[in-house]
Amino acid sequence: MFKTNIKVRTYECDSYGHVNNATFLNYCEVARVELLEKMGYDLNGLKKAGFLLVIVKIEMEYKKPAYANDELEVNVGWIERGKTSAAFEQEIHNCKTNELIARAKIIWVSTDLKGKPIAIPDVLIESYQKTFGNLPSIKNT
């Protein structure tokens, strides 16, 4: 599992005084981008390798509010795997209280550069396993 910390900035808060719900999508994306960077990939690296990881569905569950200057831990774990698609689970915790702030399930598809689904590339699987350990078994669907 990959973890990163993010400090809530004042402009990310809405008129209620807490982090706007849409901002949590950004926090999750930051963690996913950093996960890929830790594995040796950025967007250009994915393109050079001949594939993209396209988000097709996000389920977000909000548990507690977060406020300006809160330090949040955002984690990413690869929880499901099919032939061409997979899912990450992400959790956001308040670093000071350790309370769960939000949880998301991110479903993505591996595509070629034209957007056609392809098998999840072995280089991506191998890089994840080398960096973070075992992956879930392939689901037969």
N, C-alpha and C positions, 0 to 999 in steps of 0.2 A: 504494500500500500504506500502511496506517495502522499506526503503532507507538505503544505506550505502555509505561511501566515500572511494575513492581509490586515492592514489597519483601516478602519472605516473613516472615510473622509466626510467632512460636513456636507459637501454638495451631493453626496449619495443619499442623504436623508430627505424624506418627503415632508409635507406640511404637518404630519402627525409627530414628527420628530424622530422617527426611526428609519432604518434603511428601507428604501423603496423595494418592493418585491421584485421588480425587474432587475435591480442591481445584483441580486443573488445569482442570476444567470451569468453575469460578468465574472463574479467571483469564481463560479464553477469553471468557466472557460479559462480563466487565468491558471487555475490548478491543472487543467487538462493540458494546456500549452506547456506548462513547466514540466509536467510528467513526460511529455514527448521529448522536450529538450534534454531531460535527464537520460532518456533512451538514445539520444543522438540525432533527433529529428526536429526540424522546424518545417514550416510550410514549404519552403524551397527544397528542403531535403526530401520531403514526401514526394514532391513533384519530380525531382531528379530520379527517385526510386521508381516512379511510374504509377503511383497510386495516391489517393486521397482518402481521408476519413470524414465522412459526411454525416452530420447529426440529422436523424430523421424523427426523433421523438424525445421530449423531455417531460418528465413527471416531477413536479416540485411540491414538497410538503413543508409548510412553514410551521415551526413549533414555538419559537420565542422571538421577540424583537431584538434587533441589534441597534446600537446607537453610535453617534459620532465618537470617534477616538477609541472605540472597542477594538481589541486585537482579536482577530478570528483565525482559527485554524481550519483550513479547507483541505479535505483529503479526497483521494480518488482510489478506488479499487476496481479491478476488472472482475466482474461477478458472473457474466454469462458469455458464452461464445457459440456461435453457429458457424456455418461455412463462410458466409459473406458478411454477417452482421454480429454485433456483440453489444454488451451493455457494461457501462461503468456505474458504480454506486458512488455518490459523493455525499459527504456529510460536512456541515459547517458547525463548529463549536466555538463558544466564547472561551478564549484562553484563560481568562481570570476565574470564571465560575465553572468551566468545563461543561456548561449546559449545551444541549443540542439545540441549535438555532434553526437549521433547515436540513432537509435530506432530499436528494434528487436521484433519479434513475435516468441515465442518458443512454439512449439507443442510437448506435451509429452503424453505418454500412461502409465497407471498403469498396471503393470504385476505381476504375481506370481514370485517366485524365479527361475523358469525355463524359464521365458520369455513369458509366455502365458498371453494375455490381460485379465484383470479382472476389475470388477466395481471399480471405485475409492473408496477406503476404507472410511467408515463413520468416522473412527478415524482421518483421514487426514482432511476431510471436517470440522469436529467439531473443530479440533485444529486450522485450519485456521480461522474459524469464531470467535472462542474465542479470538484469537490473533489480527486479522485484521478486523473483521467485515463481512458483507454479501458477499456472492459469487454470481456470475451470475447464472441465472436459467439454468437448463439442456436444451441443444438444442436437439430437436427431429430430428435426421438425419437417 
